[in-house]
Amino acid sequence: MEYTYHFTYTTGGEVKTANGSNDDFDFVIKESSSSLKAVITPKKAIEIKSFYIQRDYNFADGAKFFANGFQSWTDTRELTKNDKMDSLGTVGRSFYGRFNGIKYVGDYSFVTPETEPGTFHSHSMAYVRNGKTLDFFGSLGDRTGYTVIYADMNRGTLRFSRDLEGKVFDSELVALDLFLMQGEYDEVFDAYFNAMGVKPRTDATIKGYTSWYNYYEKINEEVILRDLNSLAEYNDLVDLYQVDDGFETIVGDWFYVDEKKFPHGMKFIADAIHEKGFKAGLWLAPFGAHRRSRLAKEHPDWLVQFDNGKPVPVGHNWGGFYALDIYNDEARDYIKRLFNEVLNVWGFDMVKLDFLYAASVIPMHGKTRGEIAYDAIDLLRECVGDKPILGCGVQQMPCFGKFEYMRIGADMSLGWKHTLLRKNMHREDVSTPNAIRNSIYRRAFNGRAFLCDPDVFLLRRTNIKYTPEQQTLLSQFIKLFGKVLLMSDNIADYDEQQLKQFKHVLADDDTKLLAVNEENNIVFVDYLENGEEKTLKFNVVDGTIF
């Protein structure tokens, strides 16, 4: 295969551009039928600003390109030549968005946005699908920097790049290390994860409750204990009871539990959960610190900073927040003390760790974004030990084989359709259609890299905009596509039909996906349930059920 290649780099204070070996480095491409490796050997210290290799590719009529999103929430799907990839919306590009660093929620700060239909990019892996056959291209590791694969279906090219910004090299660098294969879906992904040597840490499904999608931050001891007591008689079906955001005084000040809302503290809550026969889970954003938190005010040197010393805003949630610098010794010690408190003092059994992308939004300390992301995940694994982690808001590949469970899509909304505001935010915003599509197109991760969390099923009739039929469909969809089966309802409010569906979702039925496809926004899911063939068919954009 013929490749063209491009480098922009700095050496000796001079910015240079090259198309191959020169006096500053040697460049070699090693290719076989199943691999593609690009190796750079510097002859002097160089800092690579940008790097890619490119090849021609014949996109057949009807071909679909799989674009894997940057992190958990980023929309992920197959795209055709007529589709256009979304970018940062008008809200994200506004002063509000710039002030809050919304661009750092996704890849907007280092990936050039596509401006025309038929041009796309994908993180870590991609494929081109024709019928049942996939041409697959997957990175075997992104620790040195994120692999980004670009497709131009109009001009017939594929570009393979590595985000190496911020790294100085004076020894051999494997700039790309790709696994290549043609085959059918499961065949290809089995081979890919085997080639990486990645295996999931568990095969245990978790079933239960999370407080978020009913009360959001408006939780308190009374509500948590009320819903816990309602669920207690179903501990033959349920094994996890998770307290989500809202127990802390403010994000980042985790040691300061809101005493008005939780007067007896969080150990009391964990003990109460254990008494009912459930494992206790707790939500945390361990790398986040609200602008007004004590942590941010008292320890600004702990925060990720621009070169001018100002903290980097990393999102608009809670009114805006910053990120902890995991290479600051005191910040790192704070994170370790936090997990000791939550797991060993309070006694929680599992943690849901959210907004993890925040640790690696800019290159720093001579490390690339990808290198920082891997180091952050390794730190969390060290802190949590053998207890399970449910990851969320995080780049997927650094977590392969590291986390037990993973959110693989956006947060579900309490209704199906996008609002105008949501359409103008960013690719990571709350979205039921995106949550569904991500579950479909990242289903290969389930049981290969970790167990997938497609987000909650909700069967209550209050403060919700789904029809009962949509709720039934979504609950069955989540049962088929995930191994994290959580709801956010007070089960005491269920009628007989709701309770029947709740028991069905959590029952250990023998299910198997037979075929999954999407055409013109219509999703078809053929599956077996206890030997009986069944089909889900619905419009993913508006929730119409057929």
Disulfide bonds with the S-S distance in Angstrom:
none
